[in-house]
Amino acid sequence: MTTLRILGVVFVCLFINAANVFAEPTCYGCHSKDLFVGKSIHGPVAKGDCRACHNPHVAKYKQLLSVSTKELCYGCHGDLKKNLDQRKNVHQPFREADCLACHDPHSSNSKGLVRQDKPGEACFGCHKDMDREFEVEHKPFASGNCQACHNPHFSDKIQLLNDDADELCVSCHGKKIEAAHKGLPVKIKRSACVTCHSPHGSDRKALQRNVLHEPYQDGCGDCHENGEIAGADNCIGCHEEIGEQLNGVGSHQTNRFGNACINCHSPHASDTKNMLKIIQAQVCRGCHADTWENYIDKKYKHPDSDLCSNCHAVHGSSNVAMLKGDGNTVCGLCHDTQGDFSHPVGDGVIDPRNGNIVSCVTCHYPHGTDYKKNLKHSGSMELCIQCHKNY
């Protein structure tokens, strides 16, 4: 009996090994092997172990996957998963476990199984609004080597940078930075690199950003008298209308960090007319990361959540949350039928919970929620009984 059991175990093992050996030719009988070759081949594919990811008979997931894509990838790459909660900034596809947005699960001609053969194309597949053609290009950008500066998965630095922007510049340009900036009235700080230079490309020499601040074009003396660092008063001296906005009940105070204007704006050069240091969403997120965290993983997100200035007066306002008006007025800028046929809002309509006037934001969270139409609760009943408890 014991001998038979041993033989049975041996037979089963041989059968399983034989199945693995013949998995490759069996699959390739229908699936052309040419689709699974490249400079970079996924480990299971190289071993002919298709069943590491697929069920050959039936499965509840597309492509006959044994489990979800998320579970499959993290099953082997669990070390990456640990970083989701430990890093300040996580790339959205990685945050959503959409690994196939960037990687081919079988093979690729690029390192890391990146989908596109041409370097950088995988990034531009999502970042379509990014300018790609410049008269002067930064070498890493021109060659599609985005990873020279950015981490494709996660980072503790803004814009998924591998290090602070100034340290990245110095790592390649070193002493050339000091040599190229002799005679400046203010001691050059390495962190100032991106206030004048674009990390991707420009139509100006030395990658100088395309939009120059007018005083900077005329020379440094207008802002840096006797070599001193310019304060917020220098900015408001020219931009008087901004000074008036800052007098609102809610404002971005200018006296918190010496010159708070340069927390958002570049005093020298920019790629935008309003002289923002980087794109608006990243500027705002630099301080308001908690707001971003509250909606980024929600099922339903407001399409303009990255355009903060559509709803908020970015310098100052006497309205709550520095809005451009009360909750109804701001929403009505786009939703012009609001109030015509919906739940009553505005003067005379009082929220029994707090005595405040009912507005759009009484029921909706404008950035994003897990409920349709950005509702704060389920619209079937849960939302209504917040106020109408006796019905």
DRENPAVO-462740 format. One line per 2 residues: number of its first residue (from 0); their letters; for each residue y, z, x of C-alpha. Coordinates in Angstrom, 1 decimal. Layout:
BEGIN
NUM> A> Y Z X | ...
# end
This chain:
BEGIN
0> MT> 0.0 0.0 0.0 | 2.3 0.9 2.8
2> TL> 1.6 -2.3 4.6 | 2.4 -4.3 1.5
4> RI> 5.7 -2.5 1.0 | 6.7 -3.2 4.6
6> LG> 5.7 -6.9 4.1 | 7.7 -7.0 0.9
8> VV> 10.8 -5.6 2.6 | 10.4 -8.1 5.5
10> FV> 10.1 -10.9 3.0 | 13.2 -9.9 1.1
12> CL> 15.2 -9.6 4.4 | 14.0 -13.0 5.5
14> FI> 14.8 -14.5 2.0 | 18.4 -13.1 2.2
16> NA> 18.9 -14.3 5.8 | 17.5 -17.7 4.8
18> AN> 19.9 -17.8 1.8 | 22.9 -17.1 4.2
20> VF> 21.7 -19.8 6.6 | 21.4 -22.4 3.9
22> AE> 24.6 -21.3 2.1 | 26.7 -23.7 4.2
24> PT> 24.7 -27.0 3.6 | 24.2 -26.1 0.0
26> CY> 28.0 -25.7 -0.7 | 28.9 -28.7 1.4
28> GC> 26.6 -30.8 -0.7 | 29.4 -30.9 -3.2
30> HS> 32.5 -29.7 -1.3 | 33.5 -32.0 1.6
32> KD> 33.2 -30.1 4.9 | 36.4 -31.9 6.1
34> LF> 38.4 -29.6 3.8 | 37.2 -26.6 5.7
36> VG> 38.0 -27.5 9.3 | 41.2 -27.0 11.3
38> KS> 42.6 -25.2 14.4 | 42.4 -21.9 12.5
40> IH> 39.3 -21.2 10.4 | 38.7 -18.1 8.3
42> GP> 35.9 -15.9 9.7 | 33.6 -16.2 6.7
44> VA> 34.0 -20.0 6.5 | 33.2 -20.3 10.2
46> KG> 30.0 -18.4 9.6 | 29.1 -20.4 6.6
48> DC> 29.2 -17.2 4.5 | 30.8 -18.6 1.3
50> RA> 29.4 -15.8 -0.7 | 31.6 -13.3 1.1
52> CH> 34.3 -14.4 -1.4 | 32.6 -16.5 -4.0
54> NP> 29.8 -16.0 -6.5 | 27.7 -19.2 -6.4
56> HV> 26.7 -18.9 -10.1 | 29.3 -17.3 -12.4
58> AK> 32.4 -15.1 -12.1 | 35.3 -14.0 -14.2
60> YK> 37.8 -15.0 -11.6 | 39.0 -18.5 -10.9
62> QL> 37.3 -20.5 -8.1 | 34.2 -18.3 -8.8
64> LS> 35.7 -15.4 -6.7 | 33.6 -12.3 -6.8
66> VS> 36.6 -10.1 -7.3 | 40.4 -10.6 -7.5
68> TK> 42.2 -12.2 -4.6 | 44.0 -8.9 -3.9
70> EL> 40.7 -7.0 -3.6 | 39.2 -9.7 -1.5
72> CY> 42.0 -9.8 1.1 | 42.5 -6.0 1.3
74> GC> 38.7 -5.6 1.5 | 39.0 -6.9 5.1
76> HG> 42.7 -6.5 5.8 | 43.1 -3.0 4.5
78> DL> 45.3 -2.0 7.5 | 48.0 -4.2 6.1
80> KK> 47.8 -2.5 2.7 | 48.8 0.8 4.2
82> NL> 52.2 -0.6 5.0 | 53.2 -1.2 1.4
84> DQ> 54.3 2.3 0.9 | 55.4 3.0 4.4
86> RK> 57.9 0.2 5.0 | 61.4 -0.1 3.6
88> NV> 61.2 -3.8 3.2 | 58.2 -5.7 2.0
90> HQ> 58.0 -9.5 1.6 | 57.7 -10.3 -2.1
92> PF> 54.4 -12.4 -1.9 | 52.8 -9.6 0.2
94> RE> 54.2 -7.0 -2.2 | 52.5 -8.8 -5.1
96> AD> 49.3 -9.3 -3.0 | 49.9 -13.1 -3.5
98> CL> 48.3 -13.9 -0.1 | 47.6 -17.5 -1.0
100> AC> 51.3 -18.2 -1.4 | 51.4 -18.4 2.4
102> HD> 47.8 -18.6 3.6 | 44.9 -21.0 3.1
104> PH> 41.7 -19.0 2.5 | 39.5 -21.5 4.3
106> SS> 41.3 -23.3 7.2 | 44.6 -24.5 8.5
108> NS> 46.1 -26.2 11.5 | 48.6 -23.4 11.9
110> KG> 48.0 -19.9 13.3 | 47.2 -17.1 10.8
112> LV> 45.8 -19.7 8.3 | 49.4 -20.5 7.2
114> RQ> 49.2 -23.3 4.7 | 51.6 -25.9 5.9
116> DK> 50.7 -27.8 9.1 | 54.4 -28.0 10.2
118> PG> 55.8 -24.6 11.4 | 58.3 -23.1 9.0
120> EA> 57.3 -25.2 6.0 | 55.5 -22.3 4.4
122> CF> 58.8 -20.3 4.4 | 60.9 -23.2 3.0
124> GC> 58.4 -23.5 0.1 | 60.1 -20.5 -1.4
126> HK> 63.4 -20.4 0.4 | 64.5 -23.7 -1.0
128> DM> 68.1 -22.9 -1.3 | 68.5 -22.2 2.4
130> DR> 70.4 -24.8 4.4 | 68.1 -26.6 6.8
132> EF> 70.2 -29.2 8.5 | 73.0 -28.3 11.0
134> EV> 74.7 -30.1 13.7 | 73.9 -27.2 16.0
136> EH> 70.6 -25.4 15.4 | 69.2 -22.2 16.7
138> KP> 66.1 -23.1 18.7 | 63.7 -20.8 16.8
140> FA> 64.9 -22.1 13.5 | 64.8 -25.7 14.6
142> SG> 61.2 -25.3 15.7 | 60.2 -23.5 12.5
144> NC> 59.4 -20.3 14.4 | 60.7 -17.9 11.8
146> QA> 58.5 -15.2 13.1 | 60.5 -15.1 16.3
148> CH> 63.0 -13.0 14.3 | 61.3 -12.1 11.0
150> NP> 58.1 -10.3 10.1 | 56.3 -12.3 7.3
152> HF> 54.8 -9.2 5.8 | 57.0 -6.1 6.1
154> SD> 59.7 -4.4 8.2 | 61.9 -1.4 8.3
156> KI> 64.9 -3.7 9.1 | 67.0 -5.7 6.6
158> QL> 65.9 -9.2 5.9 | 62.4 -8.4 7.4
160> LN> 63.8 -8.6 10.9 | 61.5 -7.6 13.8
162> DD> 64.3 -5.4 15.3 | 68.0 -4.7 14.8
164> AD> 69.9 -8.0 14.8 | 71.8 -7.1 18.0
166> EL> 68.6 -6.3 19.9 | 67.0 -9.5 18.8
168> CV> 70.0 -11.5 20.2 | 69.9 -9.5 23.5
170> SC> 66.2 -10.0 23.9 | 66.8 -13.7 24.5
172> HG> 70.4 -14.0 25.5 | 70.8 -10.9 27.6
174> KK> 73.7 -10.8 30.0 | 74.9 -14.2 28.8
176> IE> 76.5 -12.3 25.9 | 78.8 -10.3 28.1
178> AA> 79.7 -13.2 30.2 | 80.6 -15.4 27.3
180> HK> 83.0 -12.8 25.8 | 85.3 -11.8 28.6
182> GL> 88.9 -11.0 27.9 | 88.4 -9.8 24.3
184> PV> 90.9 -7.1 23.3 | 88.1 -5.0 21.9
186> KI> 85.0 -4.0 23.8 | 82.3 -6.2 22.4
188> KR> 79.6 -4.5 20.6 | 76.2 -6.2 20.6
190> SA> 75.8 -5.5 16.9 | 78.8 -7.9 16.4
192> CV> 76.8 -11.0 17.2 | 76.1 -12.0 13.6
194> TC> 79.7 -11.4 12.6 | 80.6 -14.6 14.4
196> HS> 77.3 -16.5 15.0 | 74.8 -17.8 12.5
198> PH> 71.1 -17.1 13.4 | 69.9 -20.3 11.9
200> GS> 72.5 -23.1 12.5 | 76.1 -24.2 12.2
202> DR> 78.3 -27.2 12.4 | 80.3 -25.5 15.1
204> KA> 79.6 -25.0 18.8 | 77.7 -21.9 20.0
206> LQ> 76.4 -21.4 16.4 | 79.7 -20.1 15.3
208> RN> 79.7 -19.6 11.5 | 81.3 -22.4 9.5
210> VL> 83.9 -20.4 7.6 | 86.4 -18.7 9.8
212> HE> 88.7 -15.8 8.8 | 92.3 -17.1 8.9
214> PY> 93.6 -14.3 11.2 | 90.6 -14.9 13.5
216> QD> 91.5 -18.6 13.8 | 95.0 -17.7 14.8
218> GC> 94.0 -15.1 17.4 | 92.9 -11.5 17.5
220> GD> 96.4 -9.9 17.6 | 97.0 -9.8 13.8
222> CH> 94.2 -7.3 13.3 | 93.7 -5.8 16.8
224> EN> 97.0 -4.5 17.9 | 96.9 -3.2 21.4
226> GE> 93.1 -3.7 21.4 | 92.5 -1.2 18.6
228> IA> 89.8 -1.6 16.0 | 91.3 -2.8 12.7
230> GA> 91.1 -0.3 9.8 | 90.9 -0.9 6.0
232> DN> 94.7 -0.9 5.8 | 94.7 -4.1 7.9
234> CI> 92.5 -5.8 5.3 | 94.4 -4.6 2.3
236> GC> 97.7 -5.6 3.9 | 96.7 -9.2 3.2
238> HE> 94.4 -8.7 0.3 | 96.7 -6.7 -2.0
240> EI> 94.7 -7.5 -5.1 | 91.6 -5.9 -3.6
242> GE> 93.6 -2.8 -3.0 | 94.5 -2.6 -6.7
244> QL> 90.9 -3.0 -7.6 | 89.9 -0.1 -5.3
246> NG> 92.1 2.2 -7.4 | 89.6 2.1 -10.2
248> VG> 87.8 5.3 -11.3 | 84.7 3.8 -9.7
250> SH> 85.2 2.0 -6.4 | 83.7 1.2 -3.1
252> QT> 85.8 3.7 -1.2 | 87.4 2.4 1.9
254> NR> 87.8 5.6 3.8 | 84.1 6.6 4.1
256> FG> 83.3 4.8 7.3 | 86.6 4.0 8.9
258> NA> 86.8 0.5 7.6 | 84.3 0.1 4.8
260> CI> 85.4 -3.5 4.2 | 83.3 -4.7 7.1
262> NC> 80.2 -3.0 5.6 | 80.0 -6.1 3.3
264> HS> 82.4 -8.6 4.9 | 82.6 -10.2 8.3
266> PH> 86.1 -10.0 9.8 | 85.6 -13.0 12.0
268> AS> 83.3 -15.7 10.5 | 80.9 -16.2 7.7
270> DT> 78.8 -18.8 5.9 | 80.5 -18.1 2.6
272> KN> 84.2 -18.3 1.4 | 84.3 -14.6 0.5
274> ML> 83.3 -13.8 4.1 | 80.1 -11.9 3.2
276> KI> 78.0 -10.8 6.2 | 74.8 -12.0 4.6
278> IQ> 73.8 -13.2 1.1 | 75.1 -11.0 -1.7
280> AQ> 71.7 -9.6 -2.8 | 71.1 -8.3 0.7
282> VC> 74.6 -6.9 1.1 | 74.2 -4.8 -2.1
284> RG> 70.7 -3.8 -1.4 | 71.8 -2.4 2.0
286> CH> 73.2 0.6 0.1 | 71.6 0.4 -3.3
288> AD> 68.0 0.2 -2.3 | 67.0 2.6 -5.0
290> TW> 68.3 0.3 -7.7 | 66.3 -2.6 -6.2
292> EN> 63.1 -0.5 -6.0 | 63.5 0.4 -9.7
294> YI> 63.2 -3.2 -10.9 | 61.6 -5.4 -8.2
296> DK> 58.0 -4.8 -9.3 | 58.7 -4.9 -13.0
298> KY> 57.0 -7.5 -15.2 | 60.3 -8.8 -16.7
300> KH> 63.4 -9.1 -14.5 | 66.8 -10.3 -15.4
302> PD> 67.2 -13.8 -13.8 | 70.6 -12.9 -12.3
304> SD> 69.6 -9.5 -10.7 | 70.3 -10.9 -7.3
306> LC> 73.9 -11.9 -8.3 | 75.4 -8.5 -8.7
308> SN> 79.0 -9.8 -9.0 | 78.1 -11.5 -12.3
310> CH> 78.2 -8.2 -14.0 | 79.8 -5.7 -11.6
312> AV> 83.3 -5.7 -10.2 | 82.2 -5.4 -6.6
314> HG> 85.4 -3.7 -5.3 | 86.2 -1.3 -8.1
316> SS> 86.4 -0.8 -11.8 | 87.2 2.0 -14.3
318> NV> 84.1 1.1 -16.3 | 80.7 2.8 -15.9
320> AM> 78.6 1.5 -13.0 | 81.7 -0.6 -11.9
322> LK> 80.9 -3.1 -14.6 | 83.4 -5.9 -15.4
324> GD> 83.8 -4.4 -18.9 | 81.9 -2.2 -21.3
326> GN> 78.1 -2.8 -21.7 | 78.6 -5.1 -24.7
328> TV> 81.4 -7.1 -23.2 | 79.5 -7.8 -19.9
330> CG> 76.3 -8.9 -21.7 | 78.4 -11.1 -24.0
332> LC> 79.7 -13.1 -21.1 | 76.4 -14.9 -21.2
334> HD> 74.8 -13.8 -24.5 | 77.6 -15.0 -26.7
336> TQ> 75.6 -14.5 -29.9 | 75.1 -10.8 -29.1
338> GD> 76.1 -8.6 -32.1 | 76.1 -11.5 -34.6
340> FS> 72.5 -10.9 -35.9 | 71.1 -8.1 -33.7
342> HP> 71.1 -4.3 -34.0 | 74.6 -3.1 -34.7
344> VG> 76.5 -2.1 -31.6 | 80.1 -1.1 -30.6
346> DG> 82.7 1.1 -32.3 | 81.4 3.2 -35.1
348> VI> 77.7 2.8 -34.1 | 76.8 6.1 -32.5
350> DP> 73.6 7.0 -30.6 | 72.4 10.3 -32.2
352> RN> 70.9 11.4 -29.0 | 74.1 11.7 -27.0
354> GN> 77.0 10.8 -29.3 | 77.9 7.7 -27.2
356> IV> 78.6 4.3 -28.7 | 75.5 2.1 -29.0
358> SC> 75.7 -0.8 -26.6 | 73.2 -3.3 -25.2
360> VT> 72.2 -1.0 -22.4 | 71.2 1.6 -25.0
362> CH> 68.0 -0.3 -25.6 | 67.9 -2.7 -22.6
364> YP> 67.7 -2.0 -18.9 | 69.7 -4.9 -17.5
366> HG> 67.8 -5.3 -14.2 | 64.2 -5.3 -15.3
368> TD> 61.4 -3.4 -17.1 | 57.8 -3.9 -18.1
370> YK> 58.7 -4.9 -21.6 | 59.9 -8.2 -23.0
372> KN> 63.6 -8.8 -23.2 | 64.1 -6.0 -20.6
374> LK> 63.6 -3.3 -23.3 | 63.4 0.3 -22.2
376> HS> 60.3 0.9 -24.4 | 58.0 -1.2 -26.4
378> GS> 59.9 -3.0 -29.2 | 57.1 -2.6 -31.7
380> ME> 57.9 1.1 -32.5 | 58.3 3.3 -29.5
382> LC> 61.9 2.0 -28.9 | 63.1 2.5 -32.5
384> IQ> 61.8 6.0 -32.9 | 63.9 7.2 -30.0
386> CH> 66.8 7.3 -32.5 | 65.1 6.8 -35.9
388> KN> 62.8 9.8 -35.8 | 62.9 10.4 -39.6
390> Y> 61.9 7.0 -40.7
# end
